Amino acid sequence: MNTAELTLPPDSIPPDFHTGSIFFVGTATVILRYAGFTILTDPNFLHRGDHVHLGYGLKSERRTNPAIDIEQLPPIDFVLLSHKHDDHFDCIAAEKLDHSVPIVTTHHASKALRRLGFQTLYPLSTWDALTIQKGATTLKITSMPGRHGPGILAKALPPVMGSMLEFQSPARGTRFCLYITGDTLVYDEIKEIPKRFPNIDLALLHLGGTQVFGVLLTMDAKQGVEAIQINVSSTNGR
């Protein structure tokens, strides 16, 4: 496992480890606020009826509007991107996000983003970690296994990662542990996650249930329940 480091300017206000928020923008896009960090995930700000291209001639239509437009974003410390598909990093984000904002993502997505002019990229392989220091808070992000499709179909789709976020303070170590699945299916390697991280406080599951020609590409509700059961049973087993 490799570990990289990033240091961000501290805020004038001490970090708050007692309260936080998760603001759902739409699809896989959320704004996380905790312990002095403001994090944007998988930025998609297209509107209802807009289309994205997924490759191989496939398109997807957005069915809802985002809760806010990109111009209404608060100041962002960094972007956490599970993979490079246009429904996770759309043309609006490519044009209007600050091109110097740090982006934590896969190696595949990092190469695509660099071609779009983004400058501060932190690519991670599975189980690699990035340690981000901001004032008195340390945030360790570890890339989790993910597979965006079954069997041979996975090789035709962009590599995807989940993320484990461990918010740490100097005196008490990890204060809060958040798991974000990314666009993955339940498969054998997912079972390794609770063995390495037995104290997950909260999980954000991508449950789009996306299908192409009847083949499931992301977890649906049934697989979401299975993912929760894997984490709960493995944790209890320890």
Backbone hydrogen bonds in HBPLUS format (Angstrom, degrees):
<---DONOR---> <-ACCEPTOR-->    atom                        ^
c    i                          cat <-CA-CA->   ^        H-A-AA   ^      H-
h    n   atom  resd res      DA  || num        DHA   H-A  angle D-A-AA Bond
n    s   type  num  typ     dist DA aas  dist angle  dist       angle   num
A0129-ALA N   A0002-ASN O   2.78 MM 127  6.20 165.1  1.80 161.5 166.8     1
A0004-ALA N   A0129-ALA O   2.89 MM 125  6.40 151.3  1.97 143.7 150.8     2
A0131-THR N   A0004-ALA O   2.78 MM 127  6.13 167.3  1.79 150.4 151.8     3
A0006-LEU N   A0131-THR O   2.86 MM 125  6.22 146.2  1.97 159.0 159.2     4
A0133-GLN N   A0006-LEU O   2.83 MM 127  6.32 157.2  1.88 157.3 164.2     5
A0008-LEU N   A0133-GLN O   2.80 MM 125  6.09 169.6  1.81 169.8 172.4     6
A0035-ALA N   A0016-ASP O   3.30 MM  19  4.80 138.3  2.48 153.9 142.3     7
A0021-SER N   A0033-ARG O   2.87 MM  12  5.17 152.7  1.95 142.9 150.1     8
A0033-ARG N   A0021-SER O   2.92 MM  12  5.17 162.6  1.95 156.4 155.7     9
A0023-PHE N   A0031-ILE O   2.93 MM   8  5.02 169.5  1.94 144.3 147.2    10
A0031-ILE N   A0023-PHE O   2.87 MM   8  5.02 151.3  1.95 138.8 148.5    11
A0025-VAL N   A0029-THR O   2.92 MM   4  5.35 150.1  2.01 142.9 150.0    12
A0067-ALA N   A0025-VAL O   2.81 MM  42  4.73 157.2  1.86 133.0 140.8    13
A0026-GLY N   A0029-THR O   3.30 MM   3  5.35 149.7  2.40 147.1 143.8    14
A0029-THR N   A0026-GLY O   2.75 MM   3  5.35 158.4  1.79 149.7 150.8    15
A0041-THR N   A0030-VAL O   3.02 MM  11  5.45 160.5  2.05 156.8 161.0    16
A0032-LEU N   A0039-ILE O   2.81 MM   7  4.98 159.5  1.85 149.2 154.0    17
A0039-ILE N   A0032-LEU O   2.81 MM   7  4.98 161.8  1.84 147.5 153.8    18
A0034-TYR N   A0037-PHE O   3.08 MM   3  5.38 151.0  2.17 140.0 149.1    19
A0037-PHE N   A0034-TYR O   2.88 MM   3  5.38 166.9  1.90 124.7 127.4    20
A0077-ASP N   A0038-THR O   2.83 MM  39  5.49 165.3  1.85 155.2 160.3    21
A0040-LEU N   A0078-PHE O   3.18 MM  38  6.53 167.8  2.20 156.1 159.8    22
A0080-LEU N   A0040-LEU O   2.80 MM  40  6.18 158.3  1.85 153.3 160.4    23
A0042-ASP N   A0080-LEU O   3.06 MM  38  6.40 152.6  2.13 144.4 148.4    24
A0090-ASP N   A0043-PRO O   3.34 MM  47  6.89 150.9  2.43 156.5 163.7    25
A0050-ASP N   A0047-HIS O   2.93 MM   3  5.65 163.6  1.96 143.6 147.2    26
A0049-GLY N   A0062-ARG O   2.79 MM  13  5.43 172.9  1.79 152.9 151.7    27
A0062-ARG N   A0050-ASP O   2.88 MM  12  5.61 167.6  1.90 167.6 171.8    28
A0052-VAL N   A0060-SER O   2.88 MM   8  5.35 152.3  1.95 149.8 159.1    29
A0060-SER N   A0052-VAL O   2.95 MM   8  5.35 150.6  2.04 147.4 154.8    30
A0054-LEU N   A0058-LEU O   2.90 MM   4  5.35 167.6  1.91 142.9 146.9    31
A0058-LEU N   A0055-GLY O   2.97 MM   3  5.56 168.3  1.99 121.6 125.0    32
A0072-GLN N   A0069-ASP O   2.91 MM   3  5.52 158.7  1.95 119.4 126.3    33
A0073-LEU N   A0070-ILE O   3.22 MM   3  5.48 167.5  2.24 112.6 114.4    34
A0079-VAL N   A0102-PRO O   2.87 MM  23  6.28 161.4  1.90 154.1 159.6    35
A0104-VAL N   A0079-VAL O   2.84 MM  25  6.23 165.3  1.86 167.4 169.4    36
A0081-LEU N   A0104-VAL O   2.91 MM  23  6.11 168.8  1.92 166.0 169.8    37
A0161-MET N   A0082-SER O   3.00 MM  79  5.08 152.1  2.08 134.9 143.8    38
A0088-HIS N   A0085-HIS O   2.84 MM   3  5.39 161.9  1.88 122.7 126.8    39
A0089-PHE N   A0085-HIS O   2.98 MM   4  6.20 143.2  2.12 154.0 165.0    40
A0094-ALA N   A0090-ASP O   2.99 MM   4  6.27 160.3  2.03 150.7 157.0    41
A0095-GLU N   A0091-CYS O   3.07 MM   4  6.17 140.8  2.23 134.3 143.1    42
A0096-LYS N   A0092-ILE O   2.81 MM   4  5.86 168.3  1.82 158.9 162.4    43
A0097-LEU N   A0093-ALA O   3.07 MM   4  5.19 159.4  2.11 132.6 135.9    44
A0101-VAL N   A0098-ASP O   3.10 MM   3  5.55 169.4  2.11 117.3 120.4    45
A0119-GLN N   A0099-HIS O   2.98 MM  20  6.25 161.3  2.02 176.8 177.0    46
A0103-ILE N   A0120-THR O   2.92 MM  17  6.38 145.5  2.04 157.0 168.1    47
A0122-TYR N   A0103-ILE O   2.83 MM  19  6.04 158.1  1.88 167.7 163.5    48
A0105-THR N   A0122-TYR O   3.26 MM  17  6.36 157.0  2.32 129.8 135.3    49
A0124-LEU N   A0105-THR O   2.83 MM  19  6.15 147.9  1.93 156.1 166.3    50
A0110-SER N   A0106-THR O   2.97 MM   4  6.09 153.6  2.05 142.5 150.5    51
A0111-LYS N   A0107-HIS O   3.17 MM   4  6.41 155.1  2.23 149.2 153.2    52
A0112-ALA N   A0108-HIS O   3.36 MM   4  6.69 157.2  2.41 143.9 149.7    53
A0113-LEU N   A0109-ALA O   2.85 MM   4  6.10 158.3  1.90 156.4 162.7    54
A0114-ARG N   A0110-SER O   2.95 MM   4  6.09 150.3  2.04 145.7 153.4    55
A0115-ARG N   A0111-LYS O   3.28 MM   4  6.54 149.9  2.38 140.2 147.0    56
A0116-LEU N   A0113-LEU O   2.97 MM   3  4.93 132.2  2.21  93.8 107.8    57
A0118-PHE N   A0113-LEU O   3.09 MM   5  5.58 161.9  2.13 149.7 144.1    58
A0117-GLY N   A0114-ARG O   3.05 MM   3  5.11 158.7  2.10 102.8 109.4    59
A0128-ASP N   A0125-SER O   2.88 MM   3  5.35 159.5  1.92 134.8 139.5    60
A0127-TRP N   A0143-SER O   2.75 MM  16  5.01 166.3  1.77 138.1 142.0    61
A0143-SER N   A0128-ASP O   2.86 MM  15  5.64 163.0  1.89 168.5 173.8    62
A0130-LEU N   A0141-ILE O   2.78 MM  11  5.18 149.8  1.87 146.2 156.6    63
A0141-ILE N   A0130-LEU O   2.83 MM  11  5.18 171.6  1.84 156.6 157.8    64
A0132-ILE N   A0139-LEU O   2.74 MM   7  5.04 172.1  1.74 151.6 154.4    65
A0139-LEU N   A0132-ILE O   2.80 MM   7  5.04 167.0  1.81 152.2 156.8    66
A0134-LYS N   A0137-THR O   2.92 MM   3  5.37 172.9  1.93 166.2 167.8    67
A0137-THR N   A0134-LYS O   3.07 MM   3  5.37 162.8  2.10 132.5 131.5    68
A0138-THR N   A0168-GLN O   2.95 MM  30  5.00 173.1  1.95 146.7 149.1    69
A0168-GLN N   A0138-THR O   2.70 MM  30  5.00 163.0  1.72 163.9 167.4    70
A0140-LYS N   A0166-GLU O   2.97 MM  26  5.10 164.9  1.99 142.5 144.6    71
A0166-GLU N   A0140-LYS O   2.91 MM  26  5.10 163.0  1.94 145.8 151.5    72
A0142-THR N   A0164-MET O   2.96 MM  22  5.12 157.3  2.01 141.5 148.6    73
A0164-MET N   A0142-THR O   2.91 MM  22  5.12 152.2  1.99 145.2 154.0    74
A0144-MET N   A0162-GLY O   2.82 MM  18  4.43 174.3  1.83 115.5 117.3    75
A0162-GLY N   A0144-MET O   3.10 MM  18  4.43 165.4  2.12 119.2 122.3    76
A0185-LEU N   A0147-ARG O   3.01 MM  38  5.89 134.6  2.22 146.7 155.3    77
A0153-LEU N   A0150-PRO O   3.07 MM   3  5.70 127.4  2.36 149.8 148.5    78
A0154-ALA N   A0151-GLY O   3.15 MM   3  5.82 147.5  2.26 114.9 122.0    79
A0155-LYS N   A0152-ILE O   3.10 MM   3  5.57 142.1  2.25 108.9 118.2    80
A0156-ALA N   A0153-LEU O   3.01 MM   3  5.36 149.4  2.11 108.8 118.1    81
A0157-LEU N   A0154-ALA O   3.23 MM   3  5.30 160.0  2.27 103.4 109.4    82
A0163-SER N   A0180-ILE O   2.79 MM  17  5.13 157.7  1.84 148.6 155.8    83
A0180-ILE N   A0163-SER O   2.80 MM  17  5.13 165.9  1.82 158.2 162.7    84
A0165-LEU N   A0178-LEU O   2.72 MM  13  5.02 172.6  1.73 156.6 159.1    85
A0178-LEU N   A0165-LEU O   2.85 MM  13  5.02 163.2  1.88 147.4 152.0    86
A0167-PHE N   A0176-PHE O   2.94 MM   9  5.33 165.4  1.96 164.8 165.9    87
A0175-ARG N   A0167-PHE O   2.67 MM   8  5.72 165.9  1.69 163.5 167.5    88
A0169-SER N   A0173-GLY O   2.95 MM   4  5.24 155.6  2.01 137.9 138.0    89
A0173-GLY N   A0169-SER O   3.00 MM   4  5.24 131.6  2.24 154.1 151.7    90
A0201-ASP N   A0177-CYS O   2.87 MM  24  5.24 148.4  1.97 135.9 146.4    91
A0202-LEU N   A0177-CYS O   3.30 MM  25  6.71 151.1  2.39 156.3 160.3    92
A0179-TYR N   A0202-LEU O   2.90 MM  23  6.33 162.9  1.92 155.6 160.5    93
A0204-LEU N   A0179-TYR O   2.74 MM  25  6.22 157.0  1.79 159.8 168.0    94
A0181-THR N   A0204-LEU O   3.05 MM  23  6.42 162.9  2.08 164.5 168.2    95
A0184-THR N   A0182-GLY O   2.98 MM   2  5.78 116.0  2.40 113.6  96.8    96
A0219-MET N   A0184-THR O   3.16 MM  35  6.26 135.1  2.37 147.9 142.3    97
A0190-ILE N   A0187-TYR O   2.99 MM   3  5.73 146.0  2.11 124.1 133.1    98
A0191-LYS N   A0188-ASP O   3.00 MM   3  5.68 147.5  2.11 116.9 125.0    99
A0192-GLU N   A0189-GLU O   3.08 MM   3  5.54 159.9  2.12 112.0 118.2   100
A0193-ILE N   A0190-ILE O   3.06 MM   3  5.63 152.7  2.14 114.3 121.6   101
A0195-LYS N   A0192-GLU O   3.19 MM   3  5.28 129.5  2.45  99.3 113.0   102
A0196-ARG N   A0192-GLU O   3.21 MM   4  6.54 144.7  2.34 150.8 159.6   103
A0196-ARG N   A0193-ILE O   3.06 MM   3  5.40 129.0  2.33 106.6 118.9   104
A0197-PHE N   A0193-ILE O   2.81 MM   4  5.92 147.4  1.91 151.9 162.8   105
A0209-GLY N   A0219-MET O   2.93 MM  10  5.11 137.8  2.12 129.7 125.8   106
A0217-LEU N   A0210-THR O   2.70 MM   7  5.40 168.0  1.71 165.8 163.8   107
A0212-VAL N   A0215-VAL O   2.95 MM   3  5.21 151.4  2.04 139.1 144.5   108
A0215-VAL N   A0212-VAL O   2.98 MM   3  5.21 164.0  2.00 111.6 116.8   109
A0224-GLY N   A0220-ASP O   2.86 MM   4  6.07 148.0  1.96 150.5 161.0   110
A0225-VAL N   A0221-ALA O   3.01 MM   4  6.33 154.0  2.08 149.9 154.6   111
A0226-GLU N   A0222-LYS O   3.13 MM   4  6.44 154.2  2.20 142.1 149.5   112
A0227-ALA N   A0223-GLN O   2.82 MM   4  6.10 151.7  1.90 149.2 156.5   113
A0228-ILE N   A0224-GLY O   3.05 MM   4  6.35 156.5  2.11 147.9 153.6   114
A0229-GLN N   A0225-VAL O   2.93 MM   4  6.18 157.9  1.98 149.2 155.6   115
A0230-ILE N   A0226-GLU O   2.95 MM   4  6.20 149.5  2.04 147.1 154.9   116
A0231-ASN N   A0227-ALA O   3.20 MM   4  6.48 159.9  2.25 146.5 150.6   117
A0232-VAL N   A0228-ILE O   2.88 MM   4  6.12 164.8  1.91 155.9 160.5   118
A0233-SER N   A0229-GLN O   2.87 MM   4  5.79 168.8  1.88 148.3 152.2   119
A0234-SER N   A0230-ILE O   3.05 MM   4  5.93 156.8  2.10 139.6 146.6   120
A0235-THR N   A0231-ASN O   3.01 MM   4  5.98 155.5  2.07 140.1 147.1   121
A0236-ASN N   A0232-VAL O   2.94 MM   4  6.10 163.9  1.96 150.2 154.8   122
A0237-GLY N   A0233-SER O   2.93 MM   4  6.00 142.3  2.08 136.8 147.3   123
A0238-ARG N   A0235-THR O   3.17 MM   3  5.44 148.7  2.27 103.8 112.6   124
